[in-house]
Amino acid sequence: MLNRKVTYRLYPNVEQESRMQETLGLHQRLYNTALEERIRVYKETGKGLSFAEQCKVLTQWRKTVPALAGLNAQSEQVTLKRLHLAFQHFFRRVKNGETPGFPRFKNFHRYPGWGYKTHGDGWKLHTGENDQYGKLYLQGVGLIPIRGKARTAGQPVTCEILHKAGKWYASVTLEMETVQREYGTEMGAFDWGLEDYLTIATPAGIETVANPRHLKNQLAELKRLGQEVSRKIRMAQQLSGRQRGFPISANLRKAIQHLAQLHAKVARSRKDFLHQTSAWLVKRFGAIATEALAVKNMVHRGGSRKKGLNREIHAAAPATFLKMTRTKAEEAGSWYEEAPTLQIKPTQRCYACWTLPDEKKTLSDRVHQCPHCGAACGRDENAALVLLRWLETRLAGDFGSGREPSGVWSGGSLAAMKHETHAIAV
């Protein structure tokens, strides 16, 4: 059985909105109280509380606090589980020598939402005709109109209620037997970049996908709204005489909401572009190759000198795009491979003679000029052609034996997939 998530937009009425805000506040306070309890017990005994122990404490809290008793018990356990996972990640980072990041107390306006473990226990999804739209039942709230549709029908398993930029969403996990996705029969390799988002090499030639630059197009407005929020915060601090815990006026709250809404719009536009582009690649190509990207290393150094470049790399979300493409290729049964960058060196190697330059090309060298064979083209175009040639070698098998790809894919990322090999146009 496979699990996939679908996100629905919720449209509560005024009364339901009030109840959901109240529920969100209760889960936020439960999270903070449980965190405070863990800290207190550790200071007194030198030992931390486990998830099971806190669930037992929760049972006692529900007997003495009527507000907690009115919430769904499993949803409260999900909140405690989130805190437990936060501590697990904290100890993992300590063990690995990373920046620990001790779990923090959550402000109400920064608390994301709450969840449910079992369909029918505290929540129930009622989809409309053709599994589109419908209503979502939440305990203590009622039936809420929803908008959205799952690409593949399945059985609801778990649910998370999310509050983002003043809007409500339900992220529902569906369990399904198979996932059907269209696949192509062509062969192609792409190089990710910023000037062009994708440079695609096929046996027929070179194609490009433009970089939409969602963040850059809204950067001026984001800066203006951010400055407006900062100015109003400084005024509120001066009037109250407090740097923290100052009263937030309706005007300031409205400015913060406008800024959050624009950030959410940029995030939605980016996510939609990534999904559509990755789906288009899988729908067209039966074999896809690219290079493995270490995004963390790409933005690790440079400081203020690389501030704009690092921002554009993060805004383009290359790691998310490759993950989406890989997942969709697995669903469709297509071949997807990421070439080892340190071995192949697509941006340095010549696609024509397969040799490396005597002098390493820098990031500012946007034109490939081979000193050995004289081949010349764009830097991204050369990298895409190198990856295409590497993919052809992988598909042909070692020494060009012409065997089926499944016979030589033992080291590839799709070795465990049980799909028949599609006919790939070479």
C-alpha positions in Angstrom: 0.0 0.0 0.0 1.2 3.5 -0.9 0.6 6.7 1.0 0.1 10.0 -0.7 -1.0 13.4 0.7 -3.7 15.8 -0.6 -4.3 19.3 0.7 -7.8 20.7 0.9 -8.6 24.4 1.5 -11.1 24.8 4.3 -13.9 27.4 4.4 -15.3 27.6 7.9 -18.1 30.1 8.9 -17.7 32.6 11.6 -18.7 30.2 14.4 -16.5 27.4 13.1 -13.6 29.9 12.7 -13.9 30.8 16.4 -14.0 27.1 17.5 -10.9 26.3 15.3 -9.0 29.2 16.7 -9.9 28.0 20.2 -8.8 24.5 19.4 -5.5 25.8 17.9 -4.9 27.7 21.1 -5.5 24.7 23.3 -3.1 22.5 21.3 -0.5 25.4 21.5 -0.8 25.6 25.3 -0.7 21.8 25.6 2.6 21.7 23.6 4.1 24.5 25.7 2.9 22.9 29.0 4.3 19.5 28.0 7.7 21.1 27.1 7.7 22.9 30.4 7.0 19.6 32.2 9.9 17.9 30.4 12.3 20.6 31.4 11.1 20.6 35.0 11.3 16.8 35.4 14.8 16.8 33.9 16.0 19.5 36.3 14.6 17.7 39.3 15.5 14.1 38.4 18.2 14.3 35.7 16.0 12.2 33.4 13.7 13.2 30.7 10.1 12.2 30.1 9.3 9.8 27.3 6.3 10.0 24.9 4.5 7.1 26.7 5.0 8.8 30.1 3.7 12.1 28.9 0.6 10.3 27.5 -0.1 9.0 31.0 0.3 12.5 32.4 -2.1 13.7 29.7 -4.7 11.3 31.0 -4.5 13.0 34.4 -4.6 16.5 32.8 -7.8 15.6 30.9 -9.5 14.7 34.2 -8.7 18.0 35.8 -8.9 20.4 32.8 -12.4 20.5 31.2 -11.0 22.3 28.1 -8.6 19.4 27.4 -11.3 16.8 28.0 -13.4 18.4 25.3 -10.7 17.8 22.6 -10.1 14.6 20.8 -7.7 12.4 22.9 -5.8 11.1 19.8 -5.3 14.6 18.5 -3.7 15.6 21.8 -1.4 12.6 21.6 -0.3 13.8 18.1 0.7 17.1 19.7 2.7 15.3 22.3 4.3 13.2 19.5 5.4 16.3 17.8 7.2 17.4 20.9 8.8 14.0 21.2 10.1 14.2 17.7 11.5 17.7 18.3 13.5 16.2 21.2 14.6 13.3 19.1 15.9 15.6 16.4 17.6 17.7 19.1 19.5 14.8 20.5 20.4 13.6 16.9 21.9 17.0 16.1 23.9 17.0 19.4 25.2 13.5 18.6 26.3 14.5 15.1 28.0 17.7 16.3 25.5 20.0 14.6 23.9 23.1 16.0 21.5 21.5 18.5 18.5 23.9 18.5 16.7 23.0 21.7 12.9 22.8 21.3 11.3 26.2 21.9 8.0 27.3 23.3 5.5 28.2 20.6 3.8 31.5 20.2 0.1 31.2 19.3 0.6 33.0 16.0 3.5 30.8 15.0 1.9 27.5 16.0 1.1 25.5 12.8 -1.9 23.4 13.7 -2.9 20.0 15.1 -3.4 16.5 13.7 -5.5 13.3 13.9 -4.3 9.7 13.9 -7.3 7.7 12.7 -10.0 8.4 10.2 -13.4 8.5 11.9 -11.9 9.3 15.3 -12.3 13.1 15.7 -12.5 13.7 12.0 -14.1 12.3 8.8 -13.7 13.2 5.2 -16.9 13.5 3.1 -15.9 14.0 -0.6 -18.3 15.2 -3.2 -19.0 13.9 -6.7 -15.9 12.5 -8.4 -14.0 12.9 -5.1 -14.0 16.6 -5.7 -14.7 19.2 -2.9 -17.1 18.0 -0.3 -16.9 18.6 3.5 -14.7 17.8 6.4 -16.1 16.9 9.8 -14.0 17.9 12.9 -15.0 17.1 16.4 -16.2 20.1 18.2 -16.4 22.2 15.0 -18.8 20.4 12.7 -18.9 20.0 8.9 -16.6 22.4 7.1 -16.9 23.0 3.3 -13.6 22.1 1.5 -12.1 22.7 -1.9 -9.6 20.3 -3.5 -9.3 17.0 -5.2 -7.0 14.0 -4.9 -5.2 13.0 -8.1 -5.6 9.3 -7.2 -8.5 8.1 -5.1 -7.6 6.4 -1.8 -8.7 5.7 1.7 -8.2 8.5 4.3 -5.8 7.6 7.1 -4.5 10.6 8.9 -5.2 14.4 8.9 -3.4 17.5 9.8 -5.1 20.9 10.2 -2.9 23.8 9.2 -3.3 27.5 9.7 -1.3 29.6 7.3 -1.5 33.4 6.7 -5.1 33.5 8.0 -6.3 30.5 6.0 -7.1 27.0 7.0 -6.0 23.8 5.2 -6.4 20.1 5.8 -3.5 17.8 4.7 -5.0 14.3 4.4 -2.9 11.2 4.0 -4.5 8.7 1.6 -3.7 5.0 1.4 -3.9 3.5 -2.1 -2.8 0.3 -3.8 -1.3 1.8 -6.9 -0.5 5.2 -8.3 -1.1 5.7 -12.0 0.9 8.4 -13.8 1.5 8.9 -17.5 5.0 8.3 -18.8 6.9 9.2 -22.0 9.1 7.2 -24.4 11.8 9.8 -25.2 15.2 10.1 -23.7 16.5 13.4 -22.2 18.9 14.9 -19.7 18.7 18.3 -18.1 21.0 20.7 -16.3 19.5 22.8 -13.6 20.4 26.5 -13.5 19.3 30.0 -12.7 19.6 31.8 -16.0 17.4 29.1 -17.5 15.7 26.9 -15.0 16.3 23.8 -17.1 18.5 23.2 -20.1 17.3 19.9 -21.7 19.3 17.9 -24.1 17.6 15.3 -26.3 18.8 13.4 -29.4 16.8 16.0 -31.4 18.5 19.0 -29.9 18.5 21.5 -27.0 15.5 23.0 -25.2 15.1 25.3 -22.3 12.6 26.0 -19.5 12.6 29.6 -18.4 13.2 30.5 -14.7 10.0 32.2 -13.5 11.8 33.9 -10.6 8.7 34.1 -8.4 10.6 35.6 -5.4 12.6 38.2 -7.4 9.4 39.5 -9.1 7.9 40.2 -5.7 11.1 41.2 -3.9 10.4 45.0 -4.0 6.9 44.6 -2.6 8.2 42.2 0.1 10.8 44.7 1.1 8.3 47.5 1.3 5.9 45.4 3.4 8.8 44.2 5.6 9.9 47.8 6.3 6.3 48.8 7.1 6.1 46.0 9.6 9.4 46.9 11.2 8.5 50.6 11.4 5.2 49.8 13.2 6.9 47.4 15.6 9.4 50.1 16.5 6.5 52.5 17.1 4.7 50.0 19.3 7.9 49.4 21.3 8.4 53.1 21.9 4.9 53.8 22.9 4.8 50.8 25.4 8.4 51.2 26.6 9.0 47.5 26.2 11.1 45.7 23.6 9.2 42.4 24.1 5.7 41.7 25.1 4.4 45.0 23.7 0.7 45.2 22.7 0.0 44.5 19.0 -2.5 46.9 17.5 -5.0 45.9 14.8 -3.0 48.1 12.3 0.2 46.2 13.0 -1.5 42.8 12.9 -3.0 43.7 9.5 0.5 44.7 8.1 1.9 41.4 9.4 -0.9 39.5 7.7 -0.3 41.3 4.4 3.4 40.3 4.5 2.5 36.7 5.4 0.0 36.5 2.6 2.5 37.7 0.0 5.1 35.2 1.2 2.4 32.5 1.0 1.6 33.5 -2.6 5.2 33.2 -3.6 5.5 29.8 -2.0 2.3 28.6 -3.7 3.5 29.9 -7.1 6.8 28.1 -6.7 5.3 24.9 -5.6 2.8 24.9 -8.5 5.6 25.5 -11.0 7.8 22.7 -9.6 4.9 20.2 -9.7 3.9 21.1 -13.2 7.5 21.1 -14.6 8.4 17.8 -13.0 5.1 16.2 -14.2 5.8 17.5 -17.7 9.3 15.9 -17.7 8.0 12.5 -16.6 5.0 12.6 -19.0 7.4 13.3 -21.9 10.5 11.3 -21.1 10.9 7.6 -20.3 14.5 8.0 -19.3 15.7 11.1 -17.5 19.2 12.0 -16.2 20.6 15.0 -14.3 23.4 15.6 -11.9 23.3 15.2 -8.1 23.2 18.6 -6.5 24.7 19.4 -3.1 22.6 22.5 -2.4 24.0 23.0 1.1 27.5 23.2 -0.3 26.3 25.6 -3.1 25.2 28.2 -0.6 27.6 27.5 2.2 30.2 30.1 1.5 30.5 33.6 0.0 28.8 35.8 2.7 27.5 39.1 1.5 29.3 38.7 -1.8 27.0 35.8 -2.7 23.9 37.1 -0.9 21.8 37.6 -4.1 23.0 34.4 -5.7 22.3 32.3 -2.5 18.8 33.9 -2.3 18.1 32.9 -5.9 19.3 29.3 -5.4 17.1 28.9 -2.3 14.1 30.5 -4.2 14.5 28.1 -7.1 14.4 25.1 -4.7 16.5 22.7 -6.8 16.5 19.9 -4.1 12.7 20.0 -3.9 12.5 19.9 -7.7 14.8 16.9 -8.0 12.8 15.1 -5.3 9.5 15.7 -7.0 10.9 14.5 -10.4 12.3 11.4 -8.8 9.1 10.6 -7.0 7.0 11.1 -10.2 9.4 9.0 -12.2 9.0 6.2 -9.7 5.3 6.4 -9.9 5.3 6.3 -13.7 7.9 3.6 -13.9 10.4 5.8 -15.8 14.1 5.6 -15.5 15.6 8.4 -13.4 19.3 8.8 -12.7 21.4 11.4 -11.0 25.0 11.4 -12.3 27.8 11.5 -9.6 28.9 15.1 -10.0 32.4 14.7 -8.6 33.1 11.9 -11.1 31.4 13.1 -14.2 31.9 16.8 -13.7 29.3 17.9 -16.3 30.1 21.6 -16.2 33.8 21.0 -16.8 33.9 18.0 -19.1 33.5 18.4 -22.9 30.5 16.7 -24.4 32.3 16.1 -27.7 35.7 14.6 -26.7 34.9 13.8 -23.1 38.0 15.4 -21.7 38.5 17.9 -18.9 39.9 21.4 -19.4 43.5 22.1 -18.4 42.3 25.1 -16.4 39.1 24.7 -14.3 36.2 26.9 -15.4 34.9 29.3 -12.9 31.2 30.1 -12.2 31.5 33.3 -14.3 32.6 31.3 -17.4 29.2 31.0 -19.2 30.6 29.7 -22.5 32.2 26.2 -23.0 35.2 26.4 -25.3 37.1 23.1 -25.4 40.9 23.6 -25.9 41.3 20.0 -27.1 38.6 19.5 -29.8 37.4 23.1 -30.3 33.8 22.4 -29.5 31.9 25.6 -28.4 28.5 26.1 -26.8 26.8 27.5 -23.7 28.0 26.2 -20.4 24.6 24.8 -19.4 24.1 23.3 -22.9 27.4 21.5 -22.6 26.5 20.1 -19.2 23.2 18.8 -20.5 24.9 17.1 -23.4 27.4 15.5 -21.1 24.6 14.1 -19.0 22.8 12.9 -22.1 25.9 11.1 -23.3 26.3 9.6 -19.8 22.6 8.4 -19.8 23.1 6.8 -23.3 26.0 4.8 -21.9 24.0 3.8 -18.8 21.1 2.6 -21.0 23.3 0.8 -23.4 25.0 -1.1 -20.7 28.7 -1.6 -19.9 30.8 -1.6 -23.1 27.8 -0.7 -25.1 26.4 -4.3 -25.1 22.9 -3.1 -26.0 21.3 -4.9 -23.1 18.0 -3.9 -21.6 18.4 -1.1 -19.0 17.0 -3.4 -16.3 20.1 -5.6 -16.8 22.6 -2.9 -16.0 20.7 -0.8 -13.5 22.0 -2.6 -10.4 23.8 0.5 -9.1 21.0 2.9 -10.0 18.4 4.5 -7.9 15.5 2.6 -9.5 17.0 -0.9 -9.0 14.2 -2.1 -6.7 11.3 -0.9 -8.9 9.2 -3.6 -10.3 8.2 -2.1 -13.7 8.6 -3.3 -17.2 11.1 -1.3 -19.3 9.4 1.1 -21.6 10.3 1.5 -25.2 12.7 4.5 -25.2 13.2 6.5 -28.3 17.0 7.0 -28.9 
